[in-house]
Amino acid sequence: MNVLYRKTTKGICVGRCYTLDNKLVIPDTIEGLPVTELDTYTFSQTVRRREQPPAEYEGEPEMCGEALEKLTLPKHLEKVGAYAFYNCFHLKKLSCCSTVRDWGAGVFTGCTQINKLDIRIFPEEKSSFKEILSELRQMLVVDYRDKEGKLLAKLIFPEFFEESIENTPARIIMREMHGCGHMYRYCFNGTDFQFWEYDKLLPTAEILESPALVCRMALYRLYWPKGLTEEWKEEYWKYIKKHPDEAAKGLTERGEREILSWLAEAKETDSQMLEQMIRATAGLGDAQVSAILMDARHKKMGAQSGDKPKPRVRTFEL
């Protein structure tokens, strides 16, 4: 990868990147200096009168527009210029730190396919997590990490959109909000994310979102219980017990077998739930999932009956 950049008083400002790899990782440092800024329109394909790349960069295309699919921003980054990701229609995953203080105007314009956000949170500093969420209205799966990169929680923020409806007799325009995603994006105290605010929206999600999505939200909160209170742990389990088939089917389709194994063996999962999970996944053709569920059923049946495996007796004949 080649990077076109300029030096600033704080470090390096990246102007453009040239590479064949559409899963781009911008280096943390260049020439020993921290990368602290992305220029305006860095990954936009629509900028006019942009100068030709240096001769030594020929042979590698400019990574921009529809070509970009995944982007990891450097850990020292503080500023992203205006319209930096303008019309990156195929950008699906963004990884960054919460310490990016300045997100320019229209940064995410046209980024309608972003569905995954991987963010490192620095609790002692002002966070831009809330600002990023407010710009992305589509459904987002967020990997919430500490500053060292350890995964603390996996959160789902549902989609939402506004619709303008004309009230012709009154000659006014009324706005209607669809989905509960905007409520989930208000779970902050200042810029600090509040897990209990997120969890208390479960009853609203039950009404407005599909059981498949709510099951996924509940499973992620139970499996990564950062900030989860006993009250909401119980409520999430109540929902899973109502929809074990949706939970198992979703985990199978997403290939999340570790969570499926944990769910199948959890003490809260009874034999009836397991039977529903087995039936729901039987037609999906995943032999490994079937083995996980059948093994869990065997263990639970043995535990309930109090049977202990009999020791094997070896015999020898001459």
Secondary structure as UniProt FT lines:
FT   STRAND          2..7
FT   STRAND          12..18
FT   STRAND          23..25
FT   STRAND          29..30
FT   TURN            31..32
FT   STRAND          33..38
FT   TURN            40..43
FT   TURN            48..49
FT   HELIX           55..57
FT   TURN            58..59
FT   HELIX           65..67
FT   STRAND          70..72
FT   TURN            75..76
FT   STRAND          79..80
FT   TURN            82..87
FT   TURN            89..90
FT   STRAND          93..97
FT   TURN            98..99
FT   STRAND          102..103
FT   TURN            105..110
FT   TURN            112..113
FT   STRAND          116..120
FT   TURN            123..124
FT   HELIX           129..135
FT   STRAND          140..145
FT   TURN            147..148
FT   STRAND          151..157
FT   STRAND          161..167
FT   TURN            168..171
FT   STRAND          172..178
FT   HELIX           181..184
FT   TURN            185..186
FT   STRAND          188..189
FT   TURN            190..191
FT   STRAND          192..193
FT   HELIX           195..199
FT   TURN            200..201
FT   HELIX           202..208
FT   HELIX           211..223
FT   TURN            226..227
FT   HELIX           230..242
FT   HELIX           244..254
FT   HELIX           257..265
FT   TURN            267..268
FT   HELIX           271..281
FT   HELIX           282..284
FT   HELIX           287..305
//
